[in-house]
Amino acid sequence: MNILVLIKQVPDTEAKITVSSGKVNEAGIKWIISPYDEIGLEEAIQWKEKTGGTVTALSVGPDQVVSSLRTAYAMGADNAIHVKVDDYNMLDSFSIAEAIIKAIEGEKYDVILAGRQGSDSDNGQVPYIVGTKLGYGVVSYAKKVDLQDSKAVIECEAEGGEATYEAEYPVIITANAGLAEPRYPSLKGIMASKKKPITTKTLDDLGISPEPKIDVIEFQPPPPRPPGRIIEGEEPEEKAANLVKALHEEIKVI
């Protein structure tokens, strides 16, 4: 089984994000593999350990994404591809998908795994665009995957319940929470990952010049929350009456 895992590097989910002059201030931010992508990576590695085959991690972005590819190596990936894009626009899913497709041209992957969405922009569009352009089936929100000899059986979350799909190879699967529990890389794995090769491809190497369909004009922090309010009243009944009055006359929710 030859598996490709698409990983996106994002700010740590616990990082404090600040905006300055319409841009995200990256000073002091710790960069990690997007959590859903990390789940997909773990699932791929577990299948490799069960059945053999190879796991290749691919990431699009500037030089700093190399650290996430090293993490993928430390977890158990066999190969790593860096599509180097210095002016990486994290919201332009079309350009990212085009770069991925060109980077894997000529390679054969039975399964492409990715997270259901990135934890920064929450777009979740890249796997669908890649699947549409390559003619692959896409199964989303996977919570259990069974990669059989002739087909993949995927259990997914669905509105109001669950759904089970059977898919022919090649197939793209997006990982949901609970599909796998990402491992902590061992010290041995971390040390070994520093010496492993990373295949780097630029847009010029791939012969493409993507035309972004989305331009990020600026970032703005969310507006501050309004201050809280204490409902006055001598007795609980009076407070309840004043609360109902405020909800009805001022906030107009009842």
N, C-alpha and C positions, 0 to 999 in steps of 0.2 A: 504494500500500500504506500503510495507516494502522496504525501500530504503537504500542502502549502498553507501557512498560517499568516494572515495579514495582521500586523501589529501596528498600533499607533502610539506614539509617545505623547503623553499628556502631563500637565502639572499634577503633582501628588494631590489626591483628593482632600488631604488635610492642609494643603498649602494655603496661605493667605494671599489672595489675588488682589492687586491694586492696579488702578488705571491712571495713567498720566498722559496728558496731551492726546487723548483719544487712542492710546496704545496700551497694551498690557505691559506692566513693568515686570520683566523677567528676573530681576535681581533677586537672588536668594531662593528662587523656586527650585524645588527638587523635581526632576522629571522621571516618570515611571511609565511602564507599559499600561495602557488603558485596562482597567480591571476586567472588563468583559473579554477583551482580546487575550488577556492572561489566562482566563478560564479556557478559551479556545485552544491556546497553546498547550495547556496542561492536558486537555482531552486528546490532542494529537499525539503528545509524547506517550500517554498511557496506551494508546492503540499501537504505537510503534513497539512499545515494550511487550505487548501481547502477541502481535502478529508479525513483527519485523517491518521492513520498509524504511523510509526516510521521512524526516520532518525538516522542512525549509521555512525559515522565518523571513518575512519581507516587510520592510518599512520604508515609507516615503518621507523625506524631510531633510533638514540640514545636518551638519556633522554631528550634532549632539545625539541624534537617534542611534548612533553606534553603540552608546552605552546600553540601550534597551536591547539591541541585537546581541550584545555580549551577555546580557541577562538571559536571553532566550537560549544561547549556547550553554550557559551554566545550568539551566533547567533540564537540558537534554536534547535540544535541537541539533541537527546534523549539519545544516548549511544555513547561511545567512546572506541576504541580498539587501543592499542599501541603494535605493533610488535617490540620489542626491539632488535635492532641490533647495537652493539657498533662499529663494523668496517664497517658500512654502506658504500657501494660503489655506489655513485649516478649514475654511468653510467651503472651498471649491471642490466638491466631490467628483465632478466630471473630469477635471484635470488629473486628480489623483487616480481615478479609475483608468484613465487613458495611459498614465505612466505605468501602472501595475500591469496592464495587458501587454504593453510593449516589452516590459522587463521579463516576462515569462514566455514570450513568444518562442516557439520551438520546443518548449518543455511540456511534459505530460504529467499532469497531477490528477489523481483519482478524486481527491477531496480538497476543497479549499475551505478552511475554517477562519472565521473572524468573529469578533464580538458583535453583539446585537446593535451596539452604538458606541461611539466614543464618549468618554466621560467629560469631555470639554465642550464640544459643540452639540452633542446629542443628535447628530444628523442621522446616522445609521443608513446612509444611502449608498456608500461605495460598493458593498457586496452585490446589491441589486443592479447597479449600473454595469459592473463587471460581468455578472451573470447574463444580463440582457445582451451585451455586446458579444459575449463568447457563445451564447446559445446554451448556457448551462441552467439546469434547474436550481432554484434557490429555496431553501427551507429555513425558516426563521424561528427564533426563540426556542432553540432546542434545549430540552432538559434531560434527554437521554438519547444516546446515539449507539446504534449497533451496525458496525461496518462488516457486512457479510461478503461472501465471495462475489456474488453477482449483483448485489444491491445494498443500499443503505436504508435502514429502518430508523426513523427519527420520531421521537415523541416530543411534542411541543406544547407550550402553553397556548391556549386559544380563549377567545372571549367566552366567558361562562363555563370553561372547562378545559379539556385537553384534546389534542388531535394527534393521530399517528399517521405518518407519511412513509411511503416507499419510494425511493428515488434511484434511478440508474446513475452510474458513473459516467462522466464526472459530475459532481454536485457541489454546490456551495452551501455551507451550513453556518448559521450565525448562532453563537453561544449565548445562552441565558444564564442567569444566576442559578447555581445548583447543579449545573452540568458536571462540573469537576471542581475540586478544591486545589488551587495552585500550590505547588510544593515550594519550600524554601530551598534555594540553591545551596548545595554543600560548598564548603570551603575549597575542596578539591575541584569541584566544578567551576567555581569562580576563578580560581587560579588558571585552570586549563583554558577557560574561555578567552583569556587575554592573548593567547597565542594562536587562536583559530582564525582562519582567513574569512574576510567579509568581502563578497563580490560587490564592487561599487559601480553603479551605472548612472551617468548623467543624462539629462534630457538630450544633449547633443549626441551622446553615444547611441541613444535609442532612436535618434532621427525624428524627434517630435518637438513641436513648439506649441504647447497647449494654449488655447485661448480661453481664459477664465470666463465662465458664465456668471460668476458671482464675485463681486469686488467688496472687500470689507472697507467701509468708509472710515469708521471709527468705533471704538468700544466706549461704553459709558457704564459706570457703576449703577446698581439699582438705587432708586430713591430711598432716602432714610425712612424708616418706619415712623408713623405718627406716634406721639407720646400716648401712653395709656391713660385711662380715665377711671376715676373712682366714682361709683354711683352712690350718691348721698342718700341718707335716710336714717331715721331713729330706730325703726323696727324692720325686721326682714320683709314684712309685707309691704312697707313703704318703699324699700329698696327695689323689690321686685316690680312694683308698679312704676317706679321711675325708670327702671331698665326697659320695660316694655314700651313706655312712652318714648324713650330715646331711640329704640330700634324702629319704632313706627314713624315718628315725626322727623328724626334727624338722619338716621341711616337708611330708612325706608326699605327695610327687609321684611317687614310684616305689616 
